[in-house]
Amino acid sequence: MVMHFHYQSSVRLQLDKLRDHGCPMLSPRRPHIKKASLLVIGLVVMFFSHSHGQSRAQNDSVVAVMCQTLLRADGYPDSTKVIIVFQEHLKPYLSQFPENQAEEIWSNIYFRLQRNCSEFRRILQALRSPSEEWNEVGERPVSKLNKKTCREFLQQKNCRYVQAPGDTVMLTVNDGYWIDHFKDGTYSKLKFTWIDECEFEIEFIESNNDVRKNFSKPGDRYRYQLLEQKDNYYSVSAQIVGTASYALFRILYD
């Protein structure tokens, strides 16, 4: 599965520092510049991450409500939107569960928000540095390839792509499965199915990678289109099925 994840390790570092010194009160109407927004999100995460969701379905329901509130909070700075959403929805939800489950539930909701909420993705996109490997567009790209060239994709060797924050992921596509191999030895496995001459879908099956297993649940689908072929790579678009945005990136091969 190839999507541009936002882990925001700088936020996690802020959490570690702030745990030792407590969490100051935050004003929901206080303006913040982009760099300050990272600190604000870190403060909010630390303040409210005190428990664990009972199930993926419950977490996804919370994500859906949080996303709707983000969309309704038009006119507020992005950092204020995040504070409002976490105060209204996440704090009451997390308060039901033991503190020792906080990290797991936060990770799941954080990555599910990225997958299922376009407004949250936009906020994170504004916080991160531009990437030469990834670009997001709002219109479906048009492939310049024919069926023969696209189907040769399965014959390429040592396929790989670069994900944020710059790690290379090795890719195996064989016997109807798409398998991502990460540098820490973990993997993700998805079902691979052609749906058009140059378009295919992958359906999430399982993963032991902390990010991927929280981002997706079994049955989640992603649609890809091979756009162009160069000497050692394909230009590709990726779409979360059911959304209207597309991520452009490259799959390299030898």
MIGU-11603 format. One record per residue: z negated, x, y negated of N, C-alpha, C in turn; residue in three letters. Coordinates in steps of 0.02 Angstrom, whole numbers, plus 50000, padded with zeros to 5 digits. Example, Ala and Ser with C-alpha at 12.3 -4.5 7.8 and 13.67 -1.06 7.14 Angstrom:
// MIGU-11603
496105066050284496105061550225496105066050165ala
496465064250112496435068450053496065064549998ser
END
This chain:
// MIGU-11603
500005004250059500005000050000500005004449938met
500485003549895500555007749836500435003549774val
499865004049745499735000849681499355005749638met
499385004749571499065009449526498345007349514his
497875010449550497175008649545496855012149486phe
496345009049457495965011949402495255012749427his
495075018849446494395019849472493905021049415tyr
494135024049358493705025349301493095029449320gln
493225035649346492675039949365492225041549306ser
492495041649244492085042949186491555037549176ser
491725031349194491225026049192490665027349241val
490845029449301490345030949352489885036649329arg
490145041649296489735047049270489255044449217leu
489495039849174489055036949125488485033049159gln
488625029749214488115026049249487565030649274leu
487755036449302487265041049327486805043549272asp
487085044949213486685047349157486235041849130lys
486505035749125486125030349095485565027849140leu
485635028649205485095026449250484445030249236arg
484505036449215483915040549203483585039049136asp
483935035349092483665034249025483625026849006his
483775022449053483735015349039484365012849006gly
484405006248997484995003148969484824999548904cys
485085001748847484954998348783485274991448782pro
485004987148739485294980448730485974981048697met
486434976548715487114976648689487244970448648leu
487574971148591487754965448550488454963148568ser
488574956848588489234954648610489754954548555pro
489544954948492490034954748437490144961448404arg
489844966648432489914973248403490594976148420arg
490994978448370491654981348385491604988248414pro
492114990148457492114996748488492834999348490his
492905005848482493555008948491493655010248565ile
494245012548585494415013248656493925017748693lys
493765023648665493315028148700492625024948709lys
492405021248658491765017848664491795012448717ala
492385009548728492445004248778492265006648847ser
492425012948863492235015648928491475015648935leu
491125017548881490395017748883490125010648890leu
490415005948854490174999048856490244996148926val
490834997148957490924994549025490434997849072ile
490325004349063489835007749105489135004949097gly
488935003549034488285000549022488214993749056leu
488734989749048488714983049077488674983249152val
489074987649182489064988249255488374990249280val
488064995149247487404997349269486894991849260met
486944988149205486444983049189486454977249237phe
487064975549262487124969549303487244970849377phe
487374977049397487524978449467486874979249507ser
486574973549527485934973849562485944970149629his
486534968449655486534965049720487224964749750ser
487274961449808487884961649849488124954649867his
488774953449864489054946949881489014945549955gly
488944939249972488874937450043489544938050080gln
490094936650047490724936750082491294938050033ser
491874940050060492454941150018492664934649983arg
492614929050017492814922749987492384921149926ala
491724922249932491274921049875491444925749818gln
491554932149834491714936949782492354935049746asn
492864932949784493494931049754493414924849709asp
492964920349727492834914549684492534916749617ser
492074921449620491774924149559492304927749517val
492734931549551493274935049516493724930149479val
493894924549511494334919549480494014916649417ala
493364915149420493024912449361492984917649305val
492824923849324492794929249274493454930249240met
493994929849278494664930749249494824925249199cys
494654919049216494784913449170494394914249105gln
493784916749110493384917849049493684923549007thr
493924928749039494264934149003494864931348963leu
495244927048994495834924248962495644919648904leu
495084916048910494874911448857494544915048799arg
494324921348809493984925048757494464928548710ala
495014925148695495524927948651495234928948580asp
495404934548549495154935948483494584940848481gly
494244941848537493704946748541493994953648560tyr
493654959048540493844965648566493774965748641pro
494164970048674494154970348747493454971748774asp
493094976448742492424978148766491954972148762ser
492024968048710491614962048703491794956948756thr
492434956348772492644951748825492294953448891lys
492274959948907491964962048969491224960248969val
490874961448913490164959848908490054952348918ile
490454948248884490374940948890490464938748962ile
490984941148995491134939149064490574941149111val
490314947249104489804949549149489144945849137phe
488994944349074488374940749060488394933649086gln
488964930349079489014923249097489084922149172glu
489404926749207489584925449277489294930449326his
489364936949311489164941849362488414942449369leu
488054942349313487324943049316487004937449358lys
487164931049347486864925849389487044926549463pro
487664928549477487874929349546487504934949581tyr
487464940649547487144946549578486394945649585leu
486094941549543485364940749544485114937549609ser
485574934749649485374931549712485244936449768gln
485444942849759485464947449815485034953649803phe
484844957149856484414963149849484764968649810pro
484364972549776484634977949733485004983149774glu
484784984349836485094989749875485814988149895asn
486054982149882486744980249897487194980549836gln
486934983049780487294982649716487954986349717ala
487954992449743488564996549740489134993449778glu
488994990649836489524987749878489824981549845glu
489414977149819489684971149788490054972849724ile
489794977649685490144979449623490834982449639trp
490864986849688491504989849705492014984549726ser
491794979749766492254974549788492504970349730asn
492044968049686492254963849630492684967749581ile
492504974049570492884978249523493614978949544tyr
493734980449608494414981349631494774974749641phe
494414969449661494734962849668494934960249599arg
494544961749547494744959849479495404963249460leu
495474969549480496104973049465496684969749501gln
496574967849563497124964849602497304957949577arg
496794953849562496914946649552496914944449479asn
496734948849433496664946849363497094951249318cys
497644948649293498094952549252497774954749186ser
497324950749159496994952549096496524958449106glu
496164958649162495734964349176496154970649186phe
496724969949220497174975749229497414978249161arg
497564973549116497804975549049497254979449011arg
496634977249017496084980648983496004987749010ile
496034988549076495974995249105496574999549087leu
497154996449085497765000049067497695003148997gln
497384999448951497295001848883496795007648879ala
496355008148929495845013348928496085019948958leu
496565019649003496765025649039497315029449002arg
497385035749018497905039848989498585038049019ser
499125038748981499795037249008499955041549069pro
500325038749117500505042249178501255042949183ser
501485048949201502205049949212502425046849278glu
501965045749323502135043249389502165035649393glu
501835032249346501785024949350501955021649283trp
502285015949288502445011949229502435004649249asn
502175000349206502134993249221502604989249176glu
502974984649205503444980549167503334973249185val
503574968849140503474961649150504054957949179gly
504614961349189505214958149218505404961549283glu
505674957649328505864960249394506454965049386arg
506384971349408506944976149404507504974149451pro
508094976849438508684975549479508864981849518val
508944981149583509124986849625509854988849615ser
509994995349616510664997949611510925000349679lys
510554998849732510725001449798511024996049842leu
511374998249895511634993549945511174993650006asn
511314989050052510884988250110510854994650152lys
511424998050163511445004050204510985009450176lys
511035010650111510615015750079509885013950083thr
509735007650074509035005550075508735006250145cys
509115004450196508845004850264508755012050287arg
509095016750254508985023850270508295026250249glu
507955022250208507275023850188506825025150248phe
506925021350302506505022150361506635028650399leu
507185031950383507355038250417507105044450380gln
506835043550320506605049250281505975052250310gln
505895058850300505325062550327504835064550272lys
504205065050292503665067250246503655063150182asn
503675056650189503645052250130502945052550099cys
502925052050033502295052549996502375049649927arg
501815048049895501825045749826501185048049792tyr
501175047849726500605050049687500245043949660val
499595043649671499195038149644498715041049592gln
498445036649549497935038849502497305040849541ala
496965046349523497075050549464497505056749478pro
498025056149517498475061649531498475063849603gly
498125060349647498105062149717498755060149752asp
498985064449797499575062949837499375059449902thr
499705053849916499585049949976500185050750023val
500065052850084500595053350133500725046450164met
501365045150178501565038450200501965038850265leu
501775034550312502145033850374502375026550380thr
503025025550391503295018850403503645019050470val
503355015750521503625016250589503395010250631asn
503845007750673503685002350720503394996250686asp
503644994750626503424988850591502764989450554gly
502534995650544501904996650509501995001750452tyr
501645000550398501605005150340500895007950341trp
500825014550346500165017550350500105022850295ile
499595022050252499425026950201498915031850229asp
499015038350217498555043450239498285047050177his
497625046550166497325049250105497025056150118phe
496925059850064496725066850072496025067650101lys
495615062350099494945062850128494935061050202asp
495535059950231495585058350302495575050950318gly
495495046650268495505039450279496215036850279thr
496295030350296496965027550302496945020150283tyr
497535017350271497645010050266498235008250310ser
498185002450343498715000150387498944993250366lys
499614992550358499914986250337500524984650379leu
500674978350388501274976150423501874976750376lys
502434979450401503034980650361503584975850383phe
503884972150334504404967250351504944967350297thr
505584968450317506134967650271506224960250254trp
506334958550190506454951650171507124950850135ile
507454956450119508114956350087508424963150099asp
509024964150072509384970450084508974976550063glu
508664976150005508284981949979507574980049961cys
507334974649989506664972249972506264971150036glu
505624972950034505194972050092504494970150069phe
504114967350116503414965750103502974969650151glu
502384971550127501874974350171501254969850166ile
500954968550224500374964050227499774967950252glu
499234967650214498644971650229498324969550295phe
498174974550336497834973450400497124976250399ile
497074982850384496414985950385496434992550347glu
495834995050329495775001550297495055003850302ser
494965010450308494295013350304494215017450240asn
494685016550193494645019750128494255015150081asn
493765017950045493305013950005493675009749953asp
494185012749920494545009049868494985003649899val
495385005449949495875000749977495544994850013arg
494994996050047494674990550083494334985650036lys
494184987849975493914983349925494454979949884asn
495014983349875495564980549837495904974849875phe
495984975649940496354970749981495914967850036ser
496104961850057495804958850116496374957150164lys
496234956450229496774954950277497184948950256pro
497844949950258498314944650238498584945350169gly
498274949450126498544950750059499224954050065asp
499704951750023500394954150029500624957549964arg
501064962549973501344966349918502094966949930tyr
502484965849877503214965849884503514971849848arg
503964975249883504264981449857505024980749855tyr
505324984149806506044984349802506274991549789gln
506734993949829507025000549818507564999949765leu
507495003649710507915002749651508475007949647leu
508305014249655508785019749651508585025149701glu
509085029249719508945035049761509195041349727gln
508755046249722508935052849695508925057949752lys
508955064349734508995069549786508415069449834asp
507815068349809507225068749853506725063049841asn
506955057449813506495051849804506865045349793tyr
506495039849806506725033149788506315030749728tyr
506645027549680506295023849628506135016949658ser
505525014749649505295008749682504905004349633val
504954997749642504514993149606504034989949657ser
503424988749635502914985649677502624979649640ala
502524974249677502264968049648501724965149694gln
501164963249665500674959349703500964952249708ile
501054949849769501364943349779500954937949743val
501304933949702500964928849663500854930649591gly
501024936949572500954939049502501644940349473thr
501664941349406502304942149372502384949049341ala
501994953949363502064960749337502274965349393ser
502614970749374502904975449422502694982649404tyr
502494986449453502334993549443502924997649467ala
503155002249425503705006649442503435013549459leu
503675016449515503435022949537503955026049582phe
503805031749611504265035349654503955036449723arg
504365035749775504185038049842504615044149857ile
504275049949864504635056249876504705057449950leu
505195061549968505305063450038505635070250040tyr
505645073350100505955080050109506675079250132asp
END
